[in-house]
Amino acid sequence: MEETEYDATQLEKKEAGGLHKGDHIMMQGKPCKITSTTKAKPGKHGSAKAIIKGINLLDGKTVEQSFGTGDQVDCPIIKRTEYTLLGVSDDDFLQLMDENGE
C-alpha cells in the first residue's frame, strides 16, 4: 500500500475536547472521520482525556486514540466537490458536470 504524505497546509489545529462525531482528525498519521467521542474525568495526577474512535478514510479500518481534552490536534481540511453524472461512454469514462455547469 502506498503511503500518503500530508503537509501543514492541509491541516488545522483544533482542541481535542471540542471534537464531535462526524469531524475529521489525524490519528496514527492518517485522516480519520470520528465515529464517537467520550471524555474521561481527570485522574489524581492528570487532566481529563478525550477518547476518540474513528474510521481511517484511506483503508476503512477502525482507529482509537486518547488525547488530553486541551491538546491541540491536527485535523485535515477536507474539501468535498459534488458532480452530476451526465453519462458513461462506451469505453467506461464518466461524463460529469460541476456546480458551475462545466
Steps between C-alpha positions, in 0.01 A plus 500: 500500500622847414564747783349845459679807632306797635653844530414770751290692247242219503466493881362725769535478879192438715451423867442126552226558758297702249484237226174316428364208298533577128808724540833401348830444684844362428559179697807281453605731216184437296183706447203355690131582533392498865233242584485562878657706776497448875660698777664347806510700821833632623702258708709567808801625303362605165247681292182372338540278195310490173473148358438526127396215270496541125520336162815541293392671175770321300443135595175492703662358815378603845745712702485604867725748679486707817607862538494757778182705456711815466747350250525671163465223239542499124176495302506462120323762292257298289363654182205323346392564144184348358447432131192407302538184294401577142582163353747217452681460169543167318860478627387546866589867546269712711357826368462735796376854553611719791280751684607775254360304206841409359 
